[in-house]
Amino acid sequence: MTPSPTPRDRSELVSQLAVACIGAGVVTSLAVAQGQNPLTALGITLFSAVAAVMVGQVL
């Protein structure tokens, strides 16, 4: 049996999600400035931020 990683506390997850959203939001705002639909851009930002936090938890 492999040991499971210790769960992170909620404040750390929130801060990781905030940093990931800011990073993804910078690129997304550039795409909106070039004509992308803002709702599509928001969806991409949220997806990439959640994916980044999930990968960060596994590593």
MDAnalysis code that builds the backbone (N, CA, C; Angstrom):
import MDAnalysis as mda
import numpy as np

u = mda.Universe.empty(177, n_residues=59, atom_resindex=np.repeat(np.arange(59), 3), trajectory=True)
u.add_TopologyAttr("name", ["N", "CA", "C"] * 59)
u.add_TopologyAttr("resid", np.arange(1, 60))
u.add_TopologyAttr("resname", ["MET", "THR", "PRO", "SER", "PRO", "THR", "PRO", "ARG", "ASP", "ARG", "SER", "GLU", "LEU", "VAL", "SER", "GLN", "LEU", "ALA", "VAL", "ALA", "CYS", "ILE", "GLY", "ALA", "GLY", "VAL", "VAL", "THR", "SER", "LEU", "ALA", "VAL", "ALA", "GLN", "GLY", "GLN", "ASN", "PRO", "LEU", "THR", "ALA", "LEU", "GLY", "ILE", "THR", "LEU", "PHE", "SER", "ALA", "VAL", "ALA", "ALA", "VAL", "MET", "VAL", "GLY", "GLN", "VAL", "LEU"])
u.atoms.positions = np.array([
    [0.853, -1.175, 0.000],
    [0.000, 0.000, 0.000],
    [0.898, 1.237, 0.000],
    [0.615, 2.167, -0.896],
    [1.405, 3.395, -0.956],
    [0.783, 4.453, -0.055],
    [1.592, 5.229, 0.611],
    [1.024, 6.276, 1.479],
    [0.397, 7.383, 0.653],
    [-0.732, 7.852, 1.093],
    [-1.392, 8.947, 0.389],
    [-0.835, 10.273, 0.893],
    [-0.797, 11.279, 0.033],
    [-0.280, 12.574, 0.482],
    [-1.215, 13.209, 1.508],
    [-0.644, 13.997, 2.375],
    [-1.464, 14.650, 3.384],
    [-2.328, 15.715, 2.731],
    [-3.573, 15.830, 3.140],
    [-4.438, 16.849, 2.541],
    [-3.978, 18.253, 2.915],
    [-4.117, 19.156, 1.993],
    [-3.731, 20.558, 2.239],
    [-4.896, 21.280, 2.906],
    [-4.583, 22.323, 3.648],
    [-5.667, 23.067, 4.274],
    [-6.338, 23.988, 3.260],
    [-7.520, 24.430, 3.593],
    [-8.369, 25.180, 2.664],
    [-7.738, 26.507, 2.243],
    [-7.076, 27.204, 3.154],
    [-6.501, 28.509, 2.799],
    [-5.394, 28.362, 1.758],
    [-4.633, 27.278, 1.827],
    [-3.588, 27.055, 0.840],
    [-4.198, 26.768, -0.535],
    [-5.279, 26.006, -0.565],
    [-5.948, 25.727, -1.830],
    [-6.526, 26.997, -2.443],
    [-7.103, 27.851, -1.606],
    [-7.679, 29.103, -2.108],
    [-6.583, 30.003, -2.668],
    [-5.459, 30.073, -1.990],
    [-4.375, 30.922, -2.492],
    [-3.782, 30.353, -3.783],
    [-3.670, 29.030, -3.887],
    [-3.191, 28.429, -5.133],
    [-4.152, 28.712, -6.276],
    [-5.448, 28.616, -6.004],
    [-6.444, 28.876, -7.034],
    [-6.412, 30.344, -7.465],
    [-6.214, 31.257, -6.521],
    [-6.157, 32.680, -6.849],
    [-4.953, 32.984, -7.733],
    [-3.807, 32.422, -7.399],
    [-2.600, 32.655, -8.205],
    [-2.774, 32.060, -9.599],
    [-3.369, 30.867, -9.677],
    [-3.588, 30.236, -10.976],
    [-4.569, 31.048, -11.818],
    [-5.610, 31.600, -11.198],
    [-6.573, 32.429, -11.935],
    [-5.929, 33.710, -12.451],
    [-5.081, 34.305, -11.645],
    [-4.404, 35.531, -12.089],
    [-3.496, 35.233, -13.274],
    [-2.742, 34.144, -13.189],
    [-1.859, 33.777, -14.283],
    [-2.612, 33.469, -15.562],
    [-3.689, 32.709, -15.438],
    [-4.485, 32.379, -16.629],
    [-5.242, 33.601, -17.127],
    [-5.641, 34.471, -16.222],
    [-6.392, 35.667, -16.599],
    [-5.592, 36.650, -17.429],
    [-4.285, 36.695, -17.201],
    [-3.438, 37.598, -17.983],
    [-3.465, 37.198, -19.452],
    [-3.275, 35.920, -19.712],
    [-3.288, 35.438, -21.090],
    [-4.688, 35.560, -21.686],
    [-5.705, 35.275, -20.887],
    [-7.080, 35.331, -21.367],
    [-7.489, 36.758, -21.703],
    [-7.049, 37.728, -20.917],
    [-7.391, 39.118, -21.215],
    [-6.774, 39.561, -22.536],
    [-5.609, 39.032, -22.865],
    [-4.999, 39.314, -24.162],
    [-5.856, 38.736, -25.290],
    [-6.395, 37.529, -25.077],
    [-7.250, 36.910, -26.093],
    [-8.550, 37.697, -26.268],
    [-9.120, 38.209, -25.189],
    [-10.348, 39.007, -25.278],
    [-10.067, 40.308, -26.022],
    [-8.895, 40.881, -25.770],
    [-8.531, 42.118, -26.476],
    [-8.413, 41.899, -27.980],
    [-8.136, 40.662, -28.380],
    [-8.021, 40.360, -29.803],
    [-9.328, 39.840, -30.393],
    [-10.408, 39.843, -29.603],
    [-11.720, 39.535, -30.155],
    [-12.374, 38.249, -29.694],
    [-11.789, 37.534, -28.745],
    [-12.419, 36.298, -28.273],
    [-13.638, 36.631, -27.411],
    [-14.615, 35.748, -27.420],
    [-15.811, 35.901, -26.608],
    [-15.413, 35.903, -25.122],
    [-15.841, 36.896, -24.339],
    [-15.460, 36.955, -22.920],
    [-15.937, 35.756, -22.100],
    [-17.107, 35.201, -22.419],
    [-17.580, 34.031, -21.670],
    [-16.721, 32.803, -21.950],
    [-16.318, 32.641, -23.176],
    [-15.410, 31.546, -23.518],
    [-14.079, 31.733, -22.799],
    [-13.594, 32.953, -22.790],
    [-12.330, 33.243, -22.121],
    [-12.422, 32.971, -20.624],
    [-13.541, 33.315, -20.016],
    [-13.725, 33.046, -18.582],
    [-13.746, 31.548, -18.306],
    [-14.411, 30.796, -19.161],
    [-14.437, 29.344, -19.006],
    [-13.056, 28.732, -19.123],
    [-12.281, 29.210, -20.085],
    [-10.911, 28.711, -20.249],
    [-10.066, 29.054, -19.024],
    [-10.237, 30.263, -18.497],
    [-9.487, 30.682, -17.310],
    [-9.805, 29.801, -16.114],
    [-11.090, 29.570, -15.864],
    [-11.475, 28.741, -14.719],
    [-10.994, 27.306, -14.874],
    [-11.138, 26.753, -16.078],
    [-10.681, 25.384, -16.307],
    [-9.182, 25.254, -16.082],
    [-8.415, 26.170, -16.639],
    [-6.965, 26.069, -16.508],
    [-6.513, 26.295, -15.068],
    [-7.200, 27.159, -14.333],
    [-6.835, 27.388, -12.931],
    [-7.112, 26.152, -12.087],
    [-8.265, 25.535, -12.288],
    [-8.600, 24.327, -11.527],
    [-7.644, 23.196, -11.900],
    [-7.334, 23.067, -13.179],
    [-6.393, 22.026, -13.605],
    [-5.012, 22.244, -12.999],
    [-4.569, 23.494, -12.928],
    [-3.261, 23.794, -12.351],
    [-3.215, 23.431, -10.867],
    [-4.273, 23.720, -10.144],
    [-4.318, 23.390, -8.714],
    [-4.353, 21.871, -8.532],
    [-5.108, 21.178, -9.379],
    [-5.175, 19.715, -9.266],
    [-3.806, 19.085, -9.524],
    [-3.111, 19.560, -10.545],
    [-1.777, 19.039, -10.837],
    [-0.827, 19.383, -9.686],
    [-0.961, 20.583, -9.147],
    [-0.124, 20.983, -8.015],
    [-0.341, 20.108, -6.778],
    [-1.549, 19.640, -6.584],
    [-1.839, 18.774, -5.444],
    [-1.238, 17.384, -5.632],
    [-1.214, 16.922, -6.880],
    [-0.664, 15.591, -7.145],
    [0.849, 15.599, -7.007],
    [1.464, 16.672, -7.491],
    [2.924, 16.763, -7.403],
    [3.297, 17.146, -6.005],
])
